[in-house]
Amino acid sequence: MNLDRAVLAFAGAMVLVSLALTRYVSPYWAWLTVFVGLNLIQSSITGFCPAAKIFRAFGVKEGCAFK
């Protein structure tokens, strides 16, 4: 798995977890979904992604999007 796929998988997992928490715990967890969506938009514009930096520190090999 390269860095690009790891970031996308992590974002997707965070959205699903957020939706489950919104349904079963509190509607305020929907803000996590908003944060993930805004972070995806921001990273597509600027090329900076905090999750990519963390995955890179763990040794996930580079992809073409986050260099």
Secondary structure by P-SEA (a helix, b strand, c coil): ccaaaaaaaaaaaaaaaaaaaaaccccccaaaaaaaaaaaaaaaaccccaaaaaaaaaccccccccc
